[in-house]
Amino acid sequence: MTHDALVRTSEIAVTAVVLVLAVLLLGSLRRMPRNRRWLVVLACLLLYAVIVVPGAAVLWFAAFPLLAGVYPDGVMTPRWLWLPVGALALAAVGDLATGGMWSESPWWALVVNGQLVLLLAQVYRYRRRSSTAERAAVRWVILGTLLTMASFAATQAAYGSIGEGSTGSVVAAQLAVLPLLVAVAVGVLAPRALDVDEFLRATVVSLGTVAALAAVMLSLTAPVWVRLVTVGVVAAPVALGMLHVGDWLIYRGRPDPDRAVTRMLSALNTPTGQHDTPSTVLQAFTSALFLDRGRINGSWFEPVELGPQVPTASDSESFPVMYRGEVLAVLELPPRRGESTLTRRDRRVLDRLLAQAAPALDAARTVVALRDSRARTVAAREEERRRIRRELHDDLGPTLSGIALSAAALATRTGDPEAAQLHREVRMAVDQSRELAYGLRPPVLDDHGLVAALQDRVGGPDVRIDAPDDLNLPASVDLAALRIIQEAVTNARKHGAAPVLIRLRLDDGYLRLTVSDAGPGLPSDVRAGIGMLSITERTDEIGGTARYDREAKGCHLLVDLPLAVS
Amino acid sequence: MTTVVVVDDHPVFRRGLVTLLTASGHEVVGQARGGLEALEVVAQVRPQVVLMDLSMPDGDGFEATARMTAEHPDVAVLVVTLFSDEASVARALHAGAAGYLGKHAEPEHLIAAVEAASAGALWIGSGVERPSFAARPGDEQAALPGGLTARELVVADLLARGLPNPAISARLGLSTKTVANYVSAILLKLAATDRADAARIIRGHLGL
């Protein structure tokens, strides 16, 4: 092919692409008739005309300012921008009319530099006003600009000139504008159809790597083979570094799906209780997506909220955590500050996190359900034992004792050896029933209540008991409280110092008990001893919580026991 | 022969007591099912000894014992109860009871306790948690050291264990002033110079 034929072919190709884009843009207007976007489409068409129509180059000063002012939603932001845009358009038309006279004048520099205002306006709009889709549209343009500039740079590097001299340079220069034209159109037509961020990141990484390596190649003053070896050695580190740069530029350090999952799993792999799992999961989501608030709720735990204000249904999106066909929890996540929705990458991170959070939440739910069920079983068992003991102690016992006394009276009056035998046998039954009742529950607990039982079991001059008058506790709670306090007072007498203070309070459906002493307190390196283990066991059994307050002076055991099992 | 009133809400046990007392040659002159009824019956028949249950739906036995011994100082109240803890024993003795037995007590012990009570002696049955002043093993009948009354003994016991007056008053449900009165009476009877001295004397008496 001759030089002219090649140039003509590329011209035709560019024109064809521009025509197709123009038709698509005009077509998009029909789909949404009541929309200000016709202004953007108009600006795009003007820009295309500047590029493909010979001699219309000066209209750039009408097309570019308009596009920069209204891109991508068709609304001039801020409104006063119409003034500079109008002035620049007027200058362009005037120059066209006067046959290029105006552009020769010294004040024309004002027109050229005036475009800067429009660029600043785009920056302002991007940072303050734009929705997520609009930001994506702008990023398409940035992507197109990068690719076009890179093409120009490559043309310059290959032919030593842009659009002049050799055939290749002219053709390359013509084709180089295509990425920008296509990107502008995509930004208007479907900014979120493809993930612009991934393209942008790949572009930044590859262009940055190539540019850095080219700089190394050109700047060294050594033989060619040395430069080639140097480039070969630094290529991999430079590429890796560029990956990080690209990640930071595009995602601001937000973790990718793999890293987000790794972080969540290691956060879940801590010895905190299964009750905290929903909260941990929520934190994994908000920290992976850089959200400043969020909420998780479900039927088996108290809703957890993060952040300054509760997300409302209007701005948050709901993500159910499904596992084996069941909804375990629902996450409500708002977009990042400044965004109007979650990006495509956010959704990939979300999907991976949701898939990994589901089994963790399922396990937590199972453990919580088991704990509740055990607490219910223990509560029912103790109520039953209390009832049986009461029957044995208050009714069957005295009945047998009365019969024994009557038999003894009979033996005394008649001197009948069979009556004496009867008396002995009934007395054995009396003793059996007493032992049975004693083995079921500590008698003083049910006869006189927890405080009396404490006086009886741990009371002394070194112990003070501070409790409300009427403690009417479930059978499982008073027994657990008695055992826990016995253990704690034993510990305090062994390691601490008098006085030992026992404090009982009924509060918000809990029996809150505190055992504190004036001793040296727990050494910081001491983990749970046998005493603490049995205290924890007793507490767990009925669904309560136990901890040592390490802030306070002395040794302070704090235990909360729920009065009713959920 | 001793005249006795039996106070218990449990019908089978009450009948057993009555039968046993009658068979042992004592006279049951009245029965009651609760503390309030017991006060009326005792006021009418003036027995020598009352067998008193502690936990009754109609009138608590501690309260009835206290009122009965206040109104009729000549009536000896012997507590026969299901409670076997030390605090109940101390409380009952403090209310004025002349003795304390479990309902599971041997028949012969019951009879012996009734006879001891009518003779004005203190009786703490086996099988109940005995306060330390009555803690000598194998000794059902405890002597009152230093001429102390049963009530004073209860306070003296706590004093000997080192409890300050407010703790004693909290333990026995008395005002601190009443406790202070008891303590000075104890010091006087034991001819002690101060609390520590009294505590030492009492500990010696009780073998603590």
Interface residues (C-beta under 8 A of the other chain):
Chain A: H393 D394 D395 G397 P398 T399 S401 G402 I403 A404 L405 S406 A408 A409 L410 T412 R413 H423 R427 V430 D431 R434 P443 V444 D447 H448 A452 Q455 D456 G460 P461
Chain B: D8 H10 V12 F13 R14 R15 G16 L17 T19 L20 T22 A23 S24 S55 L82 F83 S84 D85 E86 A87 S88 K103 H104 E106 P107 L110 E129 R161 G162 L163 P164 A167 R171
